[in-house]
């Protein structure tokens, strides 16, 4: 049965990796795999519990007769619920940060970017998109940031070929920026939430590798652009009546939203509570400020008429379901004991964290970068805080997903929005990303030595 559960996860990985061809949602596959793994697990729950939690189960029984109903109750309360809690912490954090993006974007708090786009010089436009995406994605969700910046880029750049180049730079910057901090990417958030890394040390170690992996390929692909880009006049977006918000109000909301996210690591260190609680607190404060500034719209029910970016909402739901399903599926595999067996074998045959990192980077080119990172996280039993292994896996899985564009949700969003083909991407962008990844990997290795 353990082999069947592992096989279910591997088949799910195969479907996730081929989602661009099969057109089957990665979130749907992950949710189904997570459900199926736990159904199989609980059907043979007695065997698994007695092999992995014998003492805890006997203590829980307290002398009662072990029955099928008893073992199911133990699994539901002490095994399954633990993994649901871990997944829910990540999902609730994503929910809070994505909602923060939604509130800020709908109130025009990111409109400071648009005046910077009033130029036809290709190099300036490219670096404006890259730097802004990098900064935003370091604090907010990668996919939401990517969709927001791609939408903005689509309204500015008129030529499809140029949009593919600019869009590729946005995806690269989003994934590299997300890997910069523990709150910018679900993989880093998992490592931080599980106590493997501290926020400051993580960002310090990832800064130079991620910047190299971002700036080098962006500079390289920028050389293929003409001197002047085909652009349209930048028009401020319509948002109903909320354009009455003053500049200082938007800046205050931006400060509350982004500044509050920067405070989350401090909140976690002071209270010891899960980071998602700090994110929800920031969301609550921003929500209150939003309703105070838009009190006329709220009182007149005009807020209902405001345009909501449905593509972002759809992407948000998919991301949360994908993370939840995948973490549940991996949790079921861990509870079978298969992961411990593989750790023992990998300790014998692959006792090199750099080699494992290279394998993770290779796998993430096809498989989703979060799925790759989560899998390799479970293969290292080290409890050492800020061990190099966590940075290596996070970096290589995040940047490796940029090589073929199908290794991340952000890349999939670009492919769907601009009808981009893998062949074109690999020829014009992918191999340059690989060079940037290797340069960043070398920097990470030098940091480890010194």
C-alpha positions as CSV (number, residue, x, y, z in Angstrom):
1,X,0.0,0.0,0.0
2,X,2.9,2.3,0.7
3,X,4.1,1.7,-2.9
4,X,0.6,2.5,-4.2
5,X,0.5,5.8,-2.3
6,X,4.0,6.7,-3.6
7,X,2.9,5.8,-7.1
8,X,-0.2,8.0,-6.8
9,X,2.1,10.9,-5.9
10,X,4.4,10.2,-8.8
11,X,1.6,10.0,-11.3
12,X,0.3,13.3,-9.9
13,X,3.8,14.7,-10.5
14,X,3.7,13.4,-14.1
15,X,0.3,15.1,-14.7
16,X,1.5,18.3,-13.1
17,X,4.6,18.3,-15.3
18,X,2.6,17.7,-18.4
19,X,-0.2,20.1,-17.6
20,X,0.8,22.4,-20.5
21,X,0.1,19.6,-22.9
22,X,-2.8,17.8,-21.2
23,X,-4.6,21.0,-20.3
24,X,-5.6,19.5,-17.0
25,X,-5.4,21.9,-14.0
26,X,-2.4,21.4,-11.7
27,X,-4.6,22.4,-8.8
28,X,-7.2,19.7,-9.7
29,X,-4.5,17.0,-9.9
30,X,-3.0,18.0,-6.6
31,X,-6.3,18.1,-4.7
32,X,-7.3,14.7,-6.2
33,X,-3.9,13.2,-5.4
34,X,-4.0,14.5,-1.8
35,X,-7.5,13.1,-1.2
36,X,-6.7,9.7,-2.8
37,X,-3.5,9.2,-0.9
38,X,-5.2,9.7,2.4
39,X,-8.1,7.5,1.5
40,X,-5.7,4.7,0.7
41,X,-3.8,5.4,3.8
42,X,-6.7,5.2,6.2
43,X,-8.0,2.0,4.6
44,X,-4.8,0.3,5.8
45,X,-4.4,2.7,8.8
46,X,-3.7,0.0,11.4
47,X,-0.6,-1.2,9.6
48,X,0.8,2.3,9.0
49,X,0.0,3.5,12.5
50,X,1.6,0.5,14.2
51,X,4.7,0.9,12.1
52,X,5.1,4.7,12.5
53,X,3.3,5.6,15.8
54,X,3.0,2.4,17.9
55,X,3.7,4.0,21.3
56,X,1.6,7.1,20.7
57,X,-1.3,4.9,19.5
58,X,-1.2,2.6,22.5
59,X,-1.0,5.5,24.9
60,X,-4.0,7.1,23.1
61,X,-6.0,3.9,23.4
62,X,-5.5,3.9,27.2
63,X,-6.1,0.2,27.5
64,X,-9.1,0.2,25.2
65,X,-9.5,-2.5,22.6
66,X,-8.0,-1.5,19.3
67,X,-10.7,-1.4,16.6
68,X,-11.0,-0.2,13.1
69,X,-13.1,2.8,14.3
70,X,-10.4,3.6,17.0
71,X,-7.5,3.6,14.5
72,X,-9.5,5.9,12.2
73,X,-10.2,8.2,15.1
74,X,-6.5,8.3,16.0
75,X,-5.5,9.0,12.4
76,X,-8.1,11.8,12.0
77,X,-7.1,13.5,15.3
78,X,-3.3,13.0,15.5
79,X,-2.0,12.2,12.1
80,X,-4.1,13.7,9.4
81,X,-4.9,16.9,11.3
82,X,-1.2,17.7,11.8
83,X,-0.6,17.8,8.0
84,X,-3.8,19.7,7.4
85,X,-2.6,22.3,9.9
86,X,0.8,22.7,8.2
87,X,-0.9,23.1,4.8
88,X,-3.5,25.5,6.1
89,X,-0.8,27.8,7.6
90,X,0.7,28.2,4.1
91,X,-2.7,28.6,2.4
92,X,-3.9,31.1,4.9
93,X,-0.7,33.1,4.5
94,X,-1.2,33.1,0.7
95,X,-4.8,34.1,1.1
96,X,-3.9,37.0,3.2
97,X,-1.1,38.3,1.0
98,X,-3.1,37.8,-2.2
99,X,-6.0,39.7,-0.7
100,X,-3.6,42.5,0.3
101,X,-2.4,42.7,-3.4
102,X,-6.1,42.8,-4.5
103,X,-6.9,45.7,-2.2
104,X,-3.8,47.7,-3.1
105,X,-4.2,47.2,-6.8
106,X,-7.9,48.1,-6.8
107,X,-7.1,51.3,-5.0
108,X,-4.4,52.3,-7.5
109,X,-1.5,51.9,-5.0
110,X,0.7,50.5,-7.8
111,X,0.0,53.2,-10.2
112,X,3.3,54.8,-9.5
113,X,4.7,52.3,-12.0
114,X,2.7,53.7,-15.0
115,X,4.5,57.1,-15.2
116,X,7.8,55.2,-15.5
117,X,6.4,53.5,-18.6
118,X,6.0,56.7,-20.6
119,X,9.0,56.0,-22.8
120,X,9.7,54.2,-26.0
121,X,13.3,53.2,-25.1
122,X,13.3,49.4,-24.9
123,X,16.1,49.1,-22.4
124,X,14.5,51.5,-19.9
125,X,11.1,49.7,-20.2
126,X,12.6,46.3,-19.8
127,X,14.5,47.3,-16.6
128,X,11.5,49.1,-15.2
129,X,9.3,46.0,-15.6
130,X,12.1,43.8,-14.2
131,X,13.0,45.9,-11.1
132,X,9.4,46.6,-10.1
133,X,8.4,42.9,-10.5
134,X,11.5,41.9,-8.5
135,X,10.6,44.3,-5.6
136,X,6.9,43.4,-5.5
137,X,7.4,39.7,-5.8
138,X,9.9,39.7,-2.9
139,X,7.0,40.8,-0.7
140,X,3.9,39.4,-2.3
141,X,2.8,36.2,-4.2
142,X,4.7,35.4,-7.4
143,X,1.7,34.5,-9.5
144,X,-0.4,37.5,-8.5
145,X,2.6,39.8,-9.1
146,X,3.2,38.2,-12.5
147,X,-0.4,38.5,-13.7
148,X,-0.5,42.1,-12.6
149,X,2.7,43.1,-14.3
150,X,1.8,41.1,-17.5
151,X,-1.5,42.9,-17.7
152,X,0.2,46.2,-17.4
153,X,2.8,45.2,-20.0
154,X,0.1,44.0,-22.4
155,X,-1.5,47.4,-22.3
156,X,1.8,49.1,-23.1
157,X,3.6,46.9,-25.6
158,X,1.7,46.4,-28.9
159,X,3.9,43.9,-30.7
160,X,3.5,40.2,-29.7
161,X,7.1,39.3,-30.2
162,X,8.2,42.1,-28.0
163,X,5.6,41.2,-25.4
164,X,7.0,37.7,-25.3
165,X,10.5,39.1,-24.5
166,X,9.2,41.6,-21.9
167,X,6.9,38.9,-20.4
168,X,9.8,36.5,-20.1
169,X,11.8,39.1,-18.1
170,X,8.8,39.6,-15.8
171,X,8.5,35.8,-15.1
172,X,12.2,35.6,-14.4
173,X,12.1,38.6,-12.1
174,X,9.0,37.3,-10.3
175,X,10.5,33.9,-9.5
176,X,13.9,35.2,-8.5
177,X,12.3,38.0,-6.4
178,X,10.0,35.5,-4.7
179,X,13.0,33.4,-3.8
180,X,14.7,36.4,-2.1
181,X,12.6,36.3,1.0
182,X,10.7,33.8,3.1
183,X,7.4,35.5,2.3
184,X,7.8,35.9,-1.4
185,X,7.4,32.2,-2.5
186,X,5.5,29.3,-1.0
187,X,8.7,27.2,-0.9
188,X,10.6,29.7,1.2
189,X,7.5,30.1,3.4
190,X,7.3,26.4,4.0
191,X,11.0,26.3,5.0
192,X,10.5,29.2,7.4
193,X,7.2,27.9,8.8
194,X,8.8,24.6,9.6
195,X,11.7,26.3,11.4
196,X,14.4,25.4,9.0
197,X,15.5,29.0,8.2
198,X,15.4,32.5,9.8
199,X,14.1,35.3,7.7
200,X,17.2,37.5,7.9
201,X,19.8,34.8,7.2
202,X,17.7,33.4,4.4
203,X,17.5,36.7,2.5
204,X,21.2,37.5,3.1
205,X,22.2,34.1,1.6
206,X,19.8,34.4,-1.3
207,X,20.4,38.0,-2.3
208,X,23.4,37.8,-4.6
209,X,22.5,34.4,-6.2
210,X,19.0,35.6,-7.0
211,X,20.1,39.0,-8.4
212,X,22.7,37.3,-10.6
213,X,20.1,34.7,-11.8
214,X,17.7,37.6,-12.6
215,X,19.9,40.4,-14.0
216,X,22.2,38.4,-16.3
217,X,19.5,36.7,-18.4
218,X,17.4,39.9,-18.5
219,X,20.3,41.9,-19.7
220,X,21.1,39.2,-22.3
221,X,17.6,38.9,-23.7
222,X,17.3,42.7,-23.7
223,X,20.0,42.9,-26.4
224,X,17.6,41.2,-28.8
225,X,15.1,44.1,-28.5
226,X,15.2,47.1,-30.9
227,X,16.3,50.4,-29.6
228,X,12.7,51.7,-29.6
229,X,9.8,49.6,-28.4
230,X,6.3,49.6,-30.1
231,X,4.3,51.1,-27.3
232,X,0.9,52.8,-26.8
233,X,0.1,55.8,-24.6
234,X,-0.2,54.7,-21.0
235,X,-3.8,55.3,-19.8
236,X,-4.7,55.1,-16.1
237,X,-7.1,52.2,-15.5
238,X,-10.7,52.7,-14.7
239,X,-11.7,51.7,-11.2
240,X,-15.1,53.2,-10.7
241,X,-15.2,56.1,-8.2
242,X,-12.1,55.1,-6.2
243,X,-10.0,57.4,-8.3
244,X,-11.1,60.1,-5.8
245,X,-8.5,58.7,-3.4
246,X,-5.7,61.2,-2.9
247,X,-2.0,60.4,-3.5
248,X,-1.3,60.4,0.3
249,X,-4.1,58.0,0.9
250,X,-2.7,55.5,-1.6
251,X,0.8,55.9,-0.3
252,X,-0.5,55.2,3.2
253,X,-2.3,52.1,2.1
254,X,0.8,50.9,0.3
255,X,2.8,51.6,3.5
256,X,0.3,49.6,5.6
257,X,0.3,46.7,3.2
258,X,3.9,46.3,2.2
259,X,5.3,47.7,5.5
260,X,3.1,45.3,7.4
261,X,4.4,42.4,5.5
262,X,8.0,43.4,6.4
263,X,7.0,43.3,10.0
264,X,5.7,39.7,9.9
265,X,9.1,38.1,10.6
266,X,9.5,40.4,13.7
267,X,5.9,39.4,14.7
268,X,6.8,35.8,14.4
269,X,10.0,36.1,16.5
270,X,8.3,38.1,19.2
271,X,5.2,36.0,19.6
272,X,6.3,32.6,18.3
273,X,3.0,32.3,16.6
274,X,2.5,31.1,13.0
275,X,3.4,33.8,10.3
276,X,-0.1,33.5,8.8
277,X,-1.5,35.2,11.9
278,X,0.7,38.2,11.3
279,X,-0.4,38.3,7.7
280,X,-4.1,38.2,8.6
281,X,-3.4,41.0,11.1
282,X,-1.9,43.2,8.3
283,X,-4.8,42.3,6.1
284,X,-7.3,43.4,8.8
285,X,-5.6,46.7,9.3
286,X,-5.4,47.4,5.6
287,X,-9.1,46.4,5.2
288,X,-10.1,48.9,7.9
289,X,-8.1,51.7,6.3
290,X,-9.6,50.8,2.9
291,X,-13.1,51.1,4.2
292,X,-12.4,54.3,6.0
293,X,-11.0,55.9,2.8
294,X,-13.8,54.5,0.7
295,X,-16.6,55.0,3.2
296,X,-18.7,56.9,0.7
297,X,-18.6,54.0,-1.7
298,X,-19.3,51.5,1.1
299,X,-22.3,53.5,2.3
300,X,-23.7,53.9,-1.2
301,X,-22.9,50.2,-2.1
302,X,-20.9,51.5,-5.1
303,X,-18.1,49.1,-4.1
304,X,-20.1,46.4,-5.7
305,X,-19.6,48.0,-9.1
306,X,-15.9,48.1,-9.0
307,X,-14.1,45.9,-11.6
308,X,-12.3,42.9,-10.0
309,X,-9.6,41.2,-11.9
310,X,-11.2,37.7,-12.2
311,X,-8.0,36.2,-13.7
312,X,-6.2,37.1,-10.5
313,X,-9.0,35.6,-8.4
314,X,-9.0,32.4,-10.4
315,X,-5.3,32.1,-10.1
316,X,-5.4,32.8,-6.4
317,X,-7.9,29.9,-5.8
318,X,-5.9,27.6,-8.0
319,X,-2.7,28.4,-6.2
320,X,-4.2,27.8,-2.8
321,X,-5.8,24.5,-3.8
322,X,-2.6,23.4,-5.5
323,X,-0.5,24.0,-2.4
324,X,-3.1,22.4,-0.1
325,X,-3.4,19.3,-2.2
326,X,0.3,18.8,-2.8
327,X,1.2,19.2,0.9
328,X,-1.5,16.7,1.9
329,X,-0.2,14.2,-0.7
330,X,3.4,14.5,0.4
331,X,2.2,14.3,4.0
332,X,0.5,11.0,3.3
333,X,3.7,9.6,1.7
334,X,5.7,10.7,4.7
335,X,3.3,8.9,7.1
336,X,3.9,5.6,5.2
337,X,7.6,5.6,6.2
338,X,8.6,5.7,2.5
339,X,10.4,9.0,2.9
340,X,12.4,7.8,5.9
341,X,13.5,4.8,3.8
342,X,14.5,7.0,0.9
343,X,16.4,9.3,3.3
344,X,18.4,6.4,4.5
345,X,19.2,5.3,1.0
346,X,20.0,8.8,-0.2
347,X,22.4,9.1,2.8
348,X,24.2,6.1,1.5
349,X,24.3,6.8,-2.2
350,X,23.8,10.6,-2.5
351,X,25.4,12.2,0.5
352,X,26.1,15.5,-1.3
353,X,23.7,18.4,-0.8
354,X,25.0,20.2,-3.9
355,X,24.3,17.1,-6.1
356,X,20.8,16.9,-4.7
357,X,20.4,20.6,-5.4
358,X,21.5,20.0,-9.0
359,X,18.9,17.2,-9.3
360,X,16.2,19.5,-7.8
361,X,17.1,22.2,-10.4
362,X,16.8,19.7,-13.2
363,X,13.5,18.3,-12.0
364,X,12.0,21.8,-11.5
365,X,12.5,22.6,-15.2
366,X,9.6,20.3,-15.9
367,X,7.8,19.8,-12.6
368,X,6.3,22.7,-10.7
369,X,9.0,24.6,-8.7
370,X,6.9,24.4,-5.5
371,X,6.3,20.7,-5.9
372,X,10.0,20.1,-6.5
373,X,11.1,22.1,-3.4
374,X,8.5,20.5,-1.2
375,X,9.6,17.0,-2.3
376,X,13.3,17.7,-1.7
377,X,12.6,19.4,1.7
378,X,11.1,16.1,2.9
379,X,14.3,14.2,1.8
380,X,16.5,16.0,4.3
381,X,16.1,15.1,8.0
382,X,18.5,17.8,9.2
383,X,17.1,20.0,11.9
384,X,20.0,22.5,11.7
385,X,18.8,26.1,11.4
386,X,19.9,27.9,8.3
387,X,21.6,24.8,6.9
388,X,22.9,25.4,3.3
389,X,20.6,22.6,2.0
390,X,17.4,24.7,2.4
391,X,18.9,27.7,0.5
392,X,20.2,25.4,-2.3
393,X,16.9,23.6,-2.9
394,X,14.9,26.9,-2.7
395,X,17.2,28.7,-5.1
396,X,17.6,25.9,-7.7
397,X,13.9,24.9,-7.7
398,X,12.8,28.6,-8.1
399,X,15.3,29.5,-10.8
400,X,15.2,26.1,-12.5
401,X,11.5,26.6,-13.1
402,X,12.4,29.5,-15.5
403,X,14.4,27.4,-17.9
404,X,11.5,25.9,-19.8
405,X,8.8,28.3,-18.6
406,X,6.5,25.4,-17.6
407,X,8.2,24.9,-14.2
408,X,6.2,27.6,-12.4
409,X,2.7,29.0,-12.2
410,X,4.1,32.3,-13.4
411,X,5.5,30.8,-16.5
412,X,2.2,29.0,-17.3
413,X,0.4,32.4,-16.9
414,X,2.8,33.9,-19.5
415,X,2.3,31.0,-21.9
416,X,-1.5,31.3,-21.7
417,X,-1.6,35.1,-21.9
418,X,0.8,35.5,-24.9
419,X,0.4,32.1,-26.5
420,X,4.1,31.5,-26.0
421,X,5.6,28.2,-27.3
422,X,8.3,26.3,-25.3
423,X,10.5,26.0,-28.4
424,X,10.7,29.8,-28.8
425,X,11.3,30.3,-25.1
426,X,14.1,27.7,-24.9
427,X,15.8,29.1,-28.0
428,X,15.6,32.8,-27.0
429,X,15.4,32.7,-23.2
430,X,15.8,29.3,-21.6
431,X,19.5,28.7,-22.2
432,X,20.3,32.3,-21.0
433,X,18.4,31.6,-17.8
434,X,20.5,28.4,-17.4
435,X,23.7,30.5,-17.6
436,X,22.3,32.9,-15.0
437,X,21.3,29.9,-12.7
438,X,24.9,28.5,-12.9
439,X,26.4,31.9,-12.0
440,X,24.1,32.3,-9.1
441,X,24.8,28.7,-8.1
442,X,28.6,29.4,-8.1
443,X,28.0,32.5,-5.9
444,X,26.0,30.4,-3.5
445,X,28.8,27.8,-3.3
446,X,31.4,30.6,-2.6
447,X,29.2,31.9,0.2
448,X,29.0,28.5,1.6
449,X,32.9,28.2,1.6
450,X,33.4,31.5,3.3
